[in-house]
Amino acid sequence: MKVLHFYKTYMPDSIGGIEQVINQIARGTARLGITNTVLTISSSKGQSKIEIDGHIVHRCKISFEMASTPFSISAFREFRQLAKEADIIHYHFPYPFADVLHLISGVDKPTLVSYHSDIIKQKTLLKLYRPLMNCFLNSVDHIVAASPNYLESSGVLSDLNFEHKVSVIPYGLDKNNYPNPNKQKLSYWRGRLGPRFFLFVGVLRYYKGLHILVEAAKETDYPIVILGAGPIENELKVQAEKLGVNNVHFIGYQSDDDKVALLTLCYAVVFPSHLRSEAFGISLLEGAMYGKPLISSEIGTGTTFININKETGVVIPPSDPVALRDALDYLWENKADAKAMGERAEQRYWDLFTADKMSESYARLYQKLFDEKNGL
């Protein structure tokens, strides 16, 4: 079976959460005999067709960009050609250009959408886009949400009454794709940060709630490590300086070897995202995969599907620095509870969130859609 994935960005140009999920699906389903191709839009001057992790990536040159959405004139022809060769078309939402391409091209193949996130920030543009979006989502054969929490709380999925063609397939990670902890890295970070510290991993964006974490760190003395870079990094450093917070360590972007060392060493993972723009939380799931107790906020998304309050960690109200400080204090002062929560978080990862489970679920769905379309 041949599957064509379409999304606005992909590796190596971009390595965000959705790109990682597409990559995991492609790698995992390949082991089940499925051939994956990815079509994406690129500003790179490199090759238009490359191979990544055993699958082919077609990169169409960007023609223009509007509202963070890249468009490509050449993608129309490329999409039609690749769609003819495919058995299944797998779209990744949100990407309005994919809606246009699908509806104009008149695809007559089984289609599904991985619904990664509602459109949160661009509310005015959403009003203009909504008729196109509704038409697109109504026209595809199946929609996949990544968590029951998100399916329940998404206004789009609930308002349009898609229950008959929506299912949940959680994101999955393959721990074998992560490097083994490097002894030199472990020694270095242990010496720099001490035997116990809280860890955040991610791009420093407005919805990550890191300003709440800095506020919560005021008048505490345990180390809090922020691994990552991003558009609000300087803003956060200024905030920490004004508040006199000196136990928050901004260590910037680090290699995979360093990240694994920090995930191995950390006492707990804190993930204070406070807005629904955080649809799932891959870094939170990484914490569970490494057996760490978790702290997250209840925002009606996949974060609370990963982290169950008082079972795998602590779930707090969003935008509440006092509640966040109380959660940090609780885990720090209760080692036995923290250890047990971390063990249960890891078991939940193995039960629900492995890449194999995600890939097997998608492979079954592909086959079901193919059989239905072909009357089998």
N, C-alpha and C positions, 0 to 999 in steps of 0.2 A: 504494500500500500504506500502511496506517495501523498505527503501532506505539505501544503504550502502555507507558511506563516507570513503574516504581513503586519509590520509595525513601523513606526516612524524612525526609530533608531535601533542600532544593534552593535554588537561587538565587531571590530575593536574600537569603533568610534565612540561608543558610550557603554558604560558598564553599570547601569542602574538596576533597580530591583526587577523591573519587567524584563529587561534584557537577560538578566540572570535566570529568570523563570523560563523564558523561551529556550535558553540554552540547556537548562536541565531537562525540559520536556524533549527536546531534540535528541539529546544524548541518551536519555532513558528509554525513549520509544525505539531508538535505533537498535538497542539490544533486543527488542521484541520484533525485529524484522521490518520496521517502518522506515522509509526513506524521507528525510525532512529537507526542505528547502526554505530559506528565509529571504524574503524580499523587503528591502528597506530603502530609506532615502539617506543620502550621504553628501556631505560637503567636502569629503576627502578627494584628493587628486590621485589617489592610488587606483589599484585595479578595480574594475567594475564587478568582477566575479572572483571571490576568494573562498577558500575552504577553512572552516573553523570547527575543530572538535569533530571531524568526520562528516559534516554537512556543508552544503554549498550555500553561500550568501551572495545574493545579487544586490548590488548597490546602485540605485538610480541617482543621477545627479540632481541636486536640489535646484529648482527653478526660482522659487521665491518662498518667503516665510511670512505667515500672518498669525498673530496671536499664539506664538510658540508652536505653530503647526507648519511643518515643511511640506511644500507641494512640489511635484515633479511632473513635467509634461511627458518625459520619456517613460514614466512608470505606467502610463495607460497601455502602451504597446507591450511592455515587459510583463505586466500583470496578465494581460490576455493570453500571452504565449505560455507563461508558467501555469496559469489556471487550466489550460487545455491539457497539460501533461499531468496535472494533479488529480488525485481521487477525492481529497478533502481540502477545503479552504479554511484556514484557521486564522481569524482576525484577533487582534489584541486591542482592547478598548481602554481608554479613550484615544481616538485618532480620527478626527473628522474627515480627513482626506481619504481614509479607508472606506468610509461611508459612501463618499462620492464615487470612488472607483468601483465599489461593489454594485451600486445601483445603475451606473452608466454602462458598465461592462456586461450586464445581464448574465451573470455567472449562473450556469446550470449544473452546479456540483453541490454536494452536501456542504453546508457551511455552519461554522460555530464561532462564537465570540467568547474569549476569556475576558470577563468584565472585571478589570483590575481596580477601577476606581470611578466614583462619581466625579463630575466636574465641579470643583468646590470654589476655586478662587475667582474665576471669570464669570461671575453671575450675570452680568449684562449681556455678554456674548452668548451665554447659555440660552437666553430667551430667544435669540435669533437662530441658534443652532438646533433648538429642541425639535422642530418639525422634521428636519433631516435625520436627527438622531432616532426619533421614534420610528420613522419609516425604515431606517436601517435595521434597528433591533427587531422590528416586526417581521422583516423579510428573511432574517437568518433562521436556520433550522433549530439551533440550540444556543443557550447562553450558560456560561459557567461562572459561578462566583467562587471566591477562594475561601469563604468561611460562612457558616450559617448566620453569624452575627452581622456580617455585612449585607447578606441577602435580606435579612429582616429589617435592617435600618436604612437601606438605600431607598430613597424616594422614587428613583427612576424604576427600579425593578419591582417595587411593590405597587406603584401607581399604575403601571401599564399592564398589570395582571398577566405576567409571564409565567405563572406557576407551572403551566403545562409543559414548558420547554426550558426550565431552569434546573440545574443541579449544582451541587457543591463538590469541588475537588480542591482540597487544601494544597497550598504550595508545599514543595518538598525539597530537602537538601540532601546531598550525598556527602557524608563525612569523608569518604575515601578521596574526594576531590580536594580536600584540604591537606596541606603539608603536615607532616609529623612535627611536633614541637622541637624546635632547635635548641640544643643545650646551651649554646652561647647566648642566644636570644633570651632564654629563660633566666639565665644568670644575670644578664644585663638589666632586664626590667625588674627583677626581684631586688637587685641592688639599688636601682633608682627609685622604686616606688614603695618598697617595703613588703612585708609578708601579706598584708590585707589591703585591698582597695576596691572601690566600686568602679565599674567600667561602662561607658557609653561608646557605641560604635555607630557611625553613620555620617552622612553628609550634613553639614551644619546649615539647615534651612529653617525658615520661619516657623514651620509647623512642628518642629521636633521638640518644642517645649524646653529648650536648653536655658533660656532666660529664667524659667521657673526653677530649674536645677541649680543655677548659680545663686538665685535668691534663697533657695532651701539650704544651700551650703553655708550660708552666713551663720557664724557662731558655732560651727562644727569644726572638728579637727581631723576627721578621717579623710584619707586621700580619695579624690574623685577624679578619674581620668577620662578625658574627652578625646577619643581617637577619631580623627576625621578633619576635613577642611570644608570650606563652603562659604557662601555669600555673607553670612552673618558672623563670621569668626572674629573680626575686629570689634564688632559691636559687643559681643559677649566678653571679650577681654577687657574692654573699657568698663562694662558693667561690673565685672569682678574686681577691677581696681578701685572703682568708686565705693564699692561695698566693703572693701578691705578683705576680700576673700582670697586667701593665698594657698588653700588646700585643693583647689581645682587645677589640674594639670592639663593644659592644651598641648597635645603632642603632635597635632597635625596628621596628615596622611601617612600611613605606614604600609610596608610591604605585607604580603600575605603571611610570611614567616613571623613577622612581628605581631600581626593581628592574632594569629594562632597562639603565640606565646602569651599574649595578654589575656585572651579568652581562657587559656589554661590556668593562668595564675590568679585571675581576679576572684574576689570574694563573692560578688553578685553583679548582675547586669541591670542597669537602670535605663529605662526607655520612656522618657516623660512626654512623648508626643501628645499634644493637647487638642489637635484639630483633625477632622475626618480626612484631610489630605493624606494622613498616614493610614492607608487602607489595610495593611497587614502587619508589616514589621519583620523583615528578613533578619535584621540584626538581633531582634529579640529572640527569634527562633534559633539563631546561632548560639545565643546564651543557653537556651534549653538543651541544644545538642551537646554542649560542653558541660552539662550538669550543674548549671548555676541557678540559684534562686533569682527570681525576676521581680522588677518593679515596673509597672506600667499604669496608664490612665484608662479609665472607662470612657471610650469615645465611640462606642457602637460599631467597632470594626474588628478586624482579625486579631488585634493585639490581645483582646480578651478571650479569643478562642485559643490562643497560644498559652496565655497566662491566666490560670484560674485562681481567684483570690483565696488565700489561706491554704491552698493546695500546692501550687507550684511557685508561689510568691505572693506579692501584695499588689492589689489593684486599688488605685486611689481616684478621687474625683479629678478631672482635668483642671489645669490652671490654679492649683492650690499648693503653694510652696510649703505651707505648714503641714499639710497632709503628707507631702513628699518627704519633708524632713522627719516626720514621725515614722514613715516607712523605712527610711534609711537607718534611723536610730534603732528601730525594732530589729532589723536583720543584724545590725552590727553588734547589738547587745545579746542576741539570742542565737548563739552559734549552732546549737543542736537543731533548732527549728529551721534555720537557714540551710543547714546541710540536708535535712530531710526534704525540704522544698526543692532543692536542687536535684536531688535524686528522682523525685517525682516528675520534675520538669523534663529530665532526660528520658524517663520512661514514656512520657507523653509524646516526646519527639519520635521515639521508636515506634510507638503505637499508631501515630497519625501523620507524621510529617516527613517521612523519608522520600527521597527522589524516586525510589522504586515504586512506592505506593501511588505517588502522583502520576508517574508514567504509565503504570498498569491501568489506572482509572481512565486516563486519556485514550489509551489504546483500545480499551473496551468501548468507549464512547465513539471513537472513530469508526470502529467496525459496525456499531449499531446504526450510526447515521448512514454509512455506506450501504448497509443491507436494506434499510428502509427506502433509501432513494432508488435502489435498483430492484425493489420488490422481492428481496430474498428472505 
